[in-house]
Amino acid sequence: MNTIDFIKTSLASSQGWALGLILDMKDAPLTQPTSNGGNHPLWVLGHIVRAESDLLDAFILGKPNRFPELEAFSMGTTPSTDASKYPSLDELMGKLEEIPAATLAHLDSLSEADLDKSTHAPEEFEPAFAPWEPSSQPCLLT
């Protein structure tokens, strides 16, 4: 398996896990996980969509996030239980289909060497986008 195929498999797996958990709560999408609040399933879904667009559109392609209307799901926002502040679960599900398809299409356009090219990621995220060097990674087995 090459790196691009590994990325595709990882994306599909993580999306499947997250989506399964979110859809378990489709009848109560604004239910917060604790009595002190927290990220309810609708906010988590919107955040996944918004964050993947940040990753692809902004960090990789250097373009604006394709979902400016989803600002309420940006990093650092506080989830609200007021449904009027958010699009519906069905609308977010449509956007969830759009952004991974765009990510996979972009991956299909890349070569393995392209993965080492620089990105447009903000400085604080640069370490996550640096080429992987085995000798610089901590050993998780010790």
C-alpha positions in Angstrom: 0.0 0.0 0.0 1.4 3.4 -0.9 1.0 6.5 1.2 -1.9 8.0 -0.8 -3.8 4.7 -0.5 -3.1 4.7 3.2 -4.5 8.2 3.6 -7.6 7.3 1.6 -8.2 4.2 3.8 -7.6 6.2 7.0 -10.0 8.9 5.9 -12.8 6.4 5.1 -12.3 4.6 8.3 -12.4 7.6 10.5 -15.3 9.1 8.7 -17.2 5.8 9.1 -16.6 5.6 12.8 -17.6 9.3 13.4 -20.6 9.1 11.2 -21.8 5.9 12.9 -21.7 7.6 16.3 -23.4 10.8 15.0 -26.2 9.0 13.2 -26.9 7.0 16.4 -28.0 10.4 17.8 -29.9 11.7 14.7 -33.1 11.9 16.7 -31.5 14.1 19.3 -28.6 15.9 17.5 -28.4 18.7 20.1 -27.9 16.4 23.1 -24.8 17.5 24.9 -22.6 14.7 26.3 -22.5 16.0 29.9 -24.5 18.0 32.3 -21.9 20.7 31.9 -22.5 20.9 28.1 -20.0 19.8 25.5 -19.9 19.1 21.8 -23.3 17.7 20.7 -23.5 15.5 17.6 -24.7 18.2 15.3 -21.8 20.4 16.3 -19.3 17.5 15.8 -20.7 16.8 12.3 -20.5 20.5 11.4 -17.0 20.7 12.8 -15.8 17.7 10.8 -17.2 19.3 7.6 -15.7 22.7 8.3 -12.4 21.3 9.4 -12.0 19.0 6.4 -12.6 22.1 4.2 -10.0 24.0 6.1 -7.6 21.2 5.6 -8.2 20.7 1.9 -9.2 24.2 0.7 -7.1 26.5 3.0 -4.1 24.5 4.2 -3.5 22.4 1.0 -4.9 24.4 -1.9 -4.5 27.9 -0.4 -8.2 28.8 -1.0 -11.0 30.0 1.3 -13.0 27.4 3.2 -15.8 26.4 0.8 -18.4 26.5 3.6 -18.2 30.1 5.1 -21.7 29.6 6.3 -20.4 27.0 8.8 -18.4 29.5 10.8 -20.4 28.4 13.9 -18.5 25.1 13.8 -15.0 26.5 13.6 -12.3 25.6 16.1 -12.8 27.6 19.3 -16.5 28.0 19.0 -18.9 27.0 21.8 -21.7 24.7 20.9 -25.2 25.9 21.5 -28.4 23.9 22.0 -30.3 26.5 20.0 -31.2 24.7 16.7 -31.8 28.0 14.9 -28.1 28.7 15.0 -27.3 25.7 12.8 -28.2 24.1 9.6 -30.1 20.8 9.7 -28.5 17.4 10.1 -29.6 16.6 6.6 -27.9 19.7 5.2 -24.7 18.9 7.0 -24.9 15.3 5.7 -25.0 16.7 2.2 -21.9 18.8 2.8 -20.2 15.8 4.4 -20.6 13.9 1.1 -19.2 16.9 -0.8 -16.0 17.5 1.0 -14.6 14.0 1.3 -15.3 13.5 -2.4 -13.2 16.6 -3.1 -10.5 15.4 -0.8 -10.4 12.0 -2.6 -10.4 13.7 -6.0 -7.4 15.8 -4.9 -5.6 12.8 -3.6 -6.1 11.1 -7.0 -4.3 14.0 -8.6 -1.2 13.6 -6.5 1.9 11.6 -6.8 3.8 10.3 -3.8 6.4 13.0 -4.3 3.7 15.7 -4.1 3.1 14.7 -0.5 6.4 16.3 0.4 5.5 19.7 -1.1 5.0 22.7 1.2 1.4 23.7 2.2 -0.5 26.8 3.1 -1.1 25.7 6.6 -0.8 28.3 9.3 2.5 28.4 11.2 1.1 26.7 14.3 0.0 23.7 12.2 3.3 23.4 10.2 4.7 20.5 12.3 1.7 18.4 11.3 2.4 19.0 7.6 6.2 18.5 7.7 7.5 15.5 5.7 7.7 12.5 8.0 11.2 11.5 9.1 11.3 8.2 10.9 14.3 9.2 13.0 12.4 12.3 14.3 9.3 10.5 15.5 9.0 9.2 19.0 8.9 5.5 19.5 5.5 4.5 20.9 6.6 1.1 21.8 9.0 2.0 24.6 
